[in-house]
């Protein structure tokens, strides 16, 4: 990892939101598609379309709501 390019720490909240939203969208959209429409030959294409359609909403939501959620959790925990 010596010569691995690193992202500056100031971008950590954006990177966190991007990674978390990508993972969640991939998992949830696959599950919802499989349950609601079944798994067929065109499942990967439908899944990819679903991910690409919903990821911007998930990314914006996670990025904008994370600070508020952290404050709420801070107030609810000891």
Secondary structure, DSSP 8 states (H G I E B T S, - for coil): -TT-----GGGHHHHHHHHHHHHHHHHHHHHHHHHHH---TTHHHHHHHHHHHHHHHHHHHHHHHHHHHHHHHHHH--
